[in-house]
Amino acid sequence: MTSSEIRKRFFTCPRRRKRRLRRPHWCEERRRIGWNVQSRKKRLRQPGREGGVGQWRCGVLAGMARAPKLLLLLNGKRKSGKDFVAEEIQSRLGPDVCAILRLSGPLKEQYAKEHSLDFQRLLDASSYKEVHRQDMIRWGEERRRTDPGFFCRIVVEGATQPIWVVSDTRRMSDIEWFRDVYGDLVQVVRVIATEEARRRRDWVFTMGIDDTESECGLDQGVAFDWVITNDGDQLSLDAQLEELLQFLHSKL
């Protein structure tokens, strides 16, 4: 009797049809070792998993060839100097080692397209950006409500350096997305400055901007790995950055 005849007799047996068919042993084995793709994805999303999970997440969820060795998420108030600190870190590590990623980049680009604005002028610290800031924040919030990782996924595309610095993390949803995808590779850095120092950088409190989630969303409920004080004292800033850089070099 051939194997096909055996299978035919087994599955067409009247007694067998009256009760639930038992899966062949190879099906049980396939289920046990996780050949089911959806089940495997669910397990790999769990934080703390080992065996290249970060790279799998990066490749599937973010469209990247590999994960970074370390990812810094900088956050802080307007005019606290987040961009300045990010550029200082990059200049000391080198652009081949450190990439600066800005979540506001894809946000501003898409906003400029939809509203027929000058994208390049939205990128700088000019008054042009400040005029559109409030409406741009509202527009960005609407996008995030429908897809919290929308801008995060875009910003990491194409980054290949071992150190990534996201210079404008503003919301808890941003931190949660990066932690979910990159796990223990993420370090959250708070950049602080006194209001006096921020005023010297032309900061003026503005209702609808400085009292919204984009400025206050990370004031509480976040355990910062690093706190950098940037009040304008370059020697103090250098000492703080040196400690952070030593940590970064240990991960390379």
N, C-alpha and C positions, 0 to 999 in steps of 0.2 A: 504494500500500500504506500502510495507516495505521500509526501508531507502535505501537499495541498488537500488530498483526500482525508487525511487525518484531521486537519483543521476544519474541513467542511463538516465532518461527522461530529466533531466536538461542539461546534457552535450551532448546529441544527438539531442537537439532541433534545427531544420533547421535555425531559426533566430539567434540562439546563435552561430552557426558555421560561420555565415557571418561576424561577428565582433569579435574583440579580447575578449577572455574570461577574465572576471574579477576574480582575485584571491579570494578564500574564505577568510573570515575575519581572520581565524586562521593563514593563510599564512602571512597576513599583520602584525599580531601581532608578529609572529616569526621573521619576518624581522626587525620590530621596536625594539624589545628588544635585537637584536644582536645574534640570534642563528647561524647566518652564521659565521663559524669558521674563515674564512679568514678576514672578516670584523672586527671581535673581535680582532684578532691578530694585525691588523693595528692600531686600536684605542689604544690598550694597549702599543704599541711601542711609543706613543706620550709622550714626557717628561712631568713631573709634574702631571701625573695621579695618583690618590690615590686608596686606597682599595686593597693593597697587590700587586700592579703592579710589584714592584721590585722583589718580590718573584716569581711571575708568570714568569717574564722574566728569572730569574735565573734558575728556574726549567726547562723551555722549551728550552731556548737558550744555557745554559751552562751546563745542566745536573746536576744541584745542587739541594739538598733538600731544601735549603733556602738561602736567601741573607745575606751578612754580615751586621753588624750594621754600619760599616764604612770601606771605602776602600781608602788607601793612594797610590797615584801613584807618586813614586820618579823618578826624572830625573835630569840629570846633565852631565857635561863633563867627559871624561875618567879621572880616578884618582882623581875625586872630593870627593870620599868617600861615594858613594851611598850605597854600601853594608854595610859599617861600620855604617852608620846612621841607616839603616834598622835593623841591629843586635843590636844596642843600644836600639832602640825602643822595639824590641822583648824581650830583656833581662830584661827590666824594667816592661813590662806588663806580661811577662811569656809566654811560648810556648803554653799553653792551651788557652790563650786569643788572641794571635797574631800569625798569620802565614805569613812567608815571601814567596812570590811567585816570581819566576824569569822567565821572558819571554824567556831569553836566554837558559833556561834549555831544553825545548822541541826542540828548534831550534838546539842547539848543539848536542843533542842526535840523532836527525834525520840526521843531517849533518855527524856525526861520522859514522852512519850506512852506509850511501850511499858512504862514502869515505874511509871506513875501517880505522878509526882513533880511538885513545884512548879517549873515552867519558869523563872519570874521569879527565884526564889531561886538557881537554878543559874547565872544570868547574873552575879551579883555576886561579891564576893570574900569571902563569908561562910564560916563553918565548914560550913554546909549543903552547899556545893559540894565542899569538901574531903573530906567523908565519902563522897561518891559518886564522887570523881575517879578512883580506881583502876579501879573497875568500868566507868566511863564510857570510860576510855581503852581498855580491853580490847574493849568493844563497838564503839567507833569503828574500831579496828584491823581487826576482822572485816569491817566494811563496806568499808573501804579495800582490803582484799585482793581482794574481789570486784569493786570498781569504784573505782580510785584517784582518779578525778575527781568522785566522787559529791557531796561537800560543796563542792568548788570551783565546780561548775556552779550549784549552788543559790545560793551567796553573791553571785554577780555579777548575778543576775537583778534587774532594776529599777534598777540603778545607772546614772545618766546624767551625773554630774559628770565634768569632764575629768581630775581626779586621783583615783585610788583608792588607799587605804591598807589593805592586809590586815594586821591587827594581831597575828595569832597564827599565822604560818606555822611549822610544827613539823617537817615531814618533807620529805625530798628529793623524794618523789613530788608534793608540793604545788608545789614550785618548778618541777619538770619540767613539770607540767601547765600552769602559767601561762606558762612560757617557750614551750612548744609552741603555745599558743593566741595569745599576744600578742607573742612574739618580743622585739625590741629595746626594746619599751615597758617591760619589766620591769627594776626596780632592786631589788637585795636589800640590806636594811639590817639589820645586826646591832646589837642593843641589849645592852650589857654593864654589869654592876655587880659590885662585890666581894661576897664572901660576907657581910662585915660589914654592908654596906649592905642586902643582901637580908634579913639577920636583923632589922635595924631595921624592916623591913616585914613582920615575923612569918613569915619563911621558916624552915622546919625541914626538914632532909634527911629524906626518907621513902623507904625501900626499896620498890621496885615502882612508884615514880613518878619520882623524880629520877635513876634509873639506867636508864630505859627509852628507847625511840626518841623518844617525844614530847618528852623533855628533852635527849637527847644525839644525836639523829639528824643534826643540822646542825653538830655540833662540828668535824667534819672534812670535807674534800672539797667545800667550797663557797667560791667566790671572791666575797666580799662587795664590793658597790659602795660601801657606806658603813658605818662603824662609829661608833655613838653611845655615849659613856660617860655613864651615868646613876647616879652615886654619891651624888647629893643636892646637888651643887654647882650651884645654879641659874644662876650666871653662866657657868660652863663649858658647861652644857647650852644656854643661849641662844646662845652663840657657835657651837656646832656646828650647832644648828638653823638659824641664820641662813645658814650656808654651804649647807646643804641646800635651804633655801627659795629662795635665789638661783638654784640649779639648777632648781628646780621652776618658778619664774617664767619662766625662759628657754624652757620647753617649752609655755607657755600661748599 
